[in-house]
Amino acid sequence: MKIRPAVLIGLILVSLIAGAALLASQIAPYSPFQQNLANDLLAPSQEHLLGTDKLGRDVWTRALYGARISLAVGITAVTLSVLIGFSIGALSGYFGGWVDGVLMRLTDVLMAFPGILLAISLAAFLGPGLQHVILALCLSGWTGYARLVRGEILTLREREFIHAARSIGCGPARIIFRHLLPNILSPLIVQGTFGMATAIMAEGGLSFLGIGTPPPMPSWGSMLSEGRQFILIAPHLTTFPGLAIMVTVLALNLIGDGLRDGLEKAEKR
């Protein structure tokens, strides 16, 4: 499959962001918690590439460590959501009947609530904390994957190769993981790419509201929240974290769009 330019750009951007996050301790010139009140609200300079915040902390350093938080939340939340959604969707689609009815009604109930509002409610109930943010995003994010997996399995379970597997004595677990999973892995990966972008934005929103990553841990959302009161005198405090979120989400969406288009073309062939 030929790689589209947009996908290549997305992959390069994501690789750069992920590399910067992994090497933050080597790249960052300061500690993300190092304060210097005498150098508060400095504009970008050679000493501080992206300026400093109200406590004199280096914005470039905190943005690098904030990338770790955002990517960790995105990857972990999407991975857990996919596992939960696949399990529920596979059971629902394969067995059907009352199993399908119960699991899909549970899914419908959760899907009736806007995902971000449900995540805000859960995060507010559980309190600030990285683990609580991930849990809130998982509990509100698995429903889409469950619906996707169920729909794919409903179209595959009556195919000849599934009947052949049943005829030689394969059990449900073997059929689901050995025969059905490889055929629905591609749409799951595409959906997971978009889901990661959504999770990063949701984490930023929760941290912006003060119910996400607790201070003094650096997070792009909390950096936006801290800088909004100085937006007129120190716009760099909100500009650079906002750009980081925008570029990351844009890169993931470019990858997701490219994968989806490529898979659709491959299926038509």
Secondary structure, 3 states (H helix, E strand, C coil): CCCCHHHHHHHHHHHHHHHHHHCHHHHCCCCCCCCCHHHCCCCCCCCCCCCECCCCCEHHHHHHHHHHHHHHHHHHHHHHHHHHHHHHHHHHHHHCHHHHHHHHHHHHHHHCCCHHHHHHHHHHHHCCCHHHHHHHHHHHHHHHHHHHHHHHHHHHCCCHHHHHHHHCCCCHHHHHHHHHHHHHHHHHHHHHHHHHHHHHHHHHHHHHCCCCCCCCCCCHHHHHHHHHHHCCCCCHHHHHHHHHHHHHHHHHHHHHHHHHHHHHHHHHC
